[in-house]
Amino acid sequence: MSPHFVVTLAPGRAARCDPPHWQRAIADKGGAAHALTPAIGALLERFALPVWTTHEYRPGGSSWSADERASGLDRVYRLILQHNRAIPEGLIESIRLLPEVADARPGAIAAARLPDSRPAAAALGLARDDAARRAIGLPTARRLSRGEGVTVAVIDTGVDLDHCNLRGSLLHGYDFVDILDGQSDFIGDLIGADDVPDDEVGHGTHVTGIIAATGEGAPEGVAPAVRVLPVRVLATMQRGGENVGAGLVENINNGVKWAVDQGVDVINMSLGVRHEGGGLPHREVIDYAARKGVTIVAAAGNDGQEAFYYPGAFPSVIAVGAAGPDGNPSSFSTFGPQISLIAPGEEILSTAIGGGVAHASGTSHAAPFAAGAAALIHSLARSRGARIGAPLVKRILTDSADRIDARFKDRHAGFGRLNIADALRLADARLN
């Protein structure tokens, strides 16, 4: 994607045009040449900056639904520069001050260091990993539910579509990565969003295995009977001699919106964007997911500091920190009042690209334990002929967590360590 910025109009303010979605405009820019509003058009003329005006999101149906409008998705526009140049200094601030504008922000790359992973001998790795899974009550939990009838979207670097532990669980996903500006810093598949969300990094494959692996030479996933919708939103960037998962924040948002519109029950986002000014990252799509009843689980972050990473810092999201083998918070795990709970996040064994298994550490690998637990709760409810809302799922997981000390909530561990067996027992009691 060329340099661009995103404008959200204020409620009740109408655009002067009905532009195409940005993906359609890439192929045919004829319908995207109009100014969004007269005032924005005047500013763009003053700064001598021609743009193509496009919709940021697509409606889930033939027109915008009440939930989409309530979340403001119909009022978000992507303005793409027609020439490869920097956005003029002061333009975004001038647009933000217009009375018809609720927010304006430059397009940004979200980047996170990918935790080191290393191949593991299957027998040794399985034995080492088993203790962490037993500590959260997973063997007992699977006697109550295995995730039947539930769909989990994994918003990540994609997944190894041919992995023997995963291919039977995978639905047809989508690849939203489309990066033109700054692509010299990236490697691999960068442009041309398509329906092949193959993983070139291994991060998304490892995360997906924690949720849904069948157990063929790798640990069985938390919810091995779920269906997985792979959504690729992160490519590979080389920065400072290391690889990081990186993608446009706007394309991550489109991935979340699309997953919600596919009817998923749970979304795992083992990623996070630190808030550094302007509107909150992912706000409108997280609000939309909440309105549609989708449970969202996100990684807390890996900087070992008190900080807010989004989407995990939104109240409707389950923010998961990492726990070490002793059950205490990992030293690298980001902390603060937003943390819901902690889950195993050190030396986790799971699926790797190329059909193997690998160890990896980070809150990225703690989050899917909670996402799998949420899927089990949704599945248990359906087996009882009921539906369970995302707020209750979060409450069940936090109420059933094992406190790490006498405090009701801890800044590093939230409400405590994930206990999937107790979560399902509590869910069963709530459903009867």
Secondary structure, 3 states (H helix, E strand, C coil): CCCEEEEEECCCCCCCCCCCEHHHHHHCHHHHCCCCCHHHHHHHHHCCCCEEEEECCCCCCCCCCHHHHHCCHHHEEEEEECCCCCCCCCHHHHHHCCCCEEEEEECCEEEEECCCEEECCHHHHHHHHHHHHHHCCHHHHCCCCCCCCCEEEEEECCECCCCCCCHHHECCCEECCCCCCCHHHEECCCCCCECCCECCCCHHHHHHHHHHCCCCCCCCCCCCCCEEEEEECCEEEEECCEEEEEEEHHHHHHHHHHHHHCCCCEEEECCCEECCCCCCCCHHHHHHHHHCCCEEEEECCCCCCECCEECCCCCCCEEEEEECCCCCECCCCCECCCCCEEEECCCEEEECCCCCEEEECCHHHHHHHHHHHHHHHHHHHHHCCCCCCHHHHHHHHHHCCECCCCCCCECCCECCECCHHHHHHHHHHHHC
